[in-house]
Amino acid sequence: MVMILLLLLLLAVVMLLLLLLLMMMVVMIVVVVVLLLLQLLQQQQQQQQQQQQQQQQEEEESVVVRSGIHMHRVKQSVYNPTSFIHTTTTIPSRPPVLQLLQQQQQQQQQQQQQVQQQQQQQVQQLQQQIETQKEKINSIRNKQIQIENKKKKIEETETKEREMRLLLQQHLHQQQAAATEEIKLRERIAAAAAAAAAEEKQCAALQWRSSRRVYEGCVRERSSNLGCIGS
């Protein structure tokens, strides 16, 4: 029973350590996810800044000339500084500023939607991980409760066995005391019987002696009476 208790205590200690490890794992996972989200946001901001800087550089380095419905853009070549690159684009019916604003708004909305979707996916993954960790923790707690219940049952059985042993010992002591008392009583009865037998023998001897004396007295009296008659 002592070995069983020690094993149960070791199991309880191991389960507590597992709980602590699981809690640490959950905390680490949350921290890692938060750091990843921050990195993603920083990367997106950097990409947006780079795109804006590129657009600004292109606008600053290029020369734009409008002729009718065409837009002529002249830009110095990066590979050959003495040459220039000429591009033409048709101007849409709408003003270009409004179109650019709309495009920027659409791009921003798309980016925001993508970010929101990514965040939602990450949140869902986190929730799933947290739920799995909770399930593991609940299972460990249930196992701990079962172990504690088993400990209680074992302790109850041990206490009952101790009480039964004590009762048996008390019963045995009582039986031994009763047996010793019976032996003493029997010895006393035997001694009393022996004393009574001795007294009876003494009384019988006394009676025999007294009867013999009486008989001898009678014989003497008869002999004396016969002598008187003869004389």
Secondary structure as UniProt FT lines:
FT   HELIX           2..61
FT   STRAND          62..67
FT   TURN            68..69
FT   STRAND          70..76
FT   TURN            81..82
FT   STRAND          84..90
FT   HELIX           96..230
//
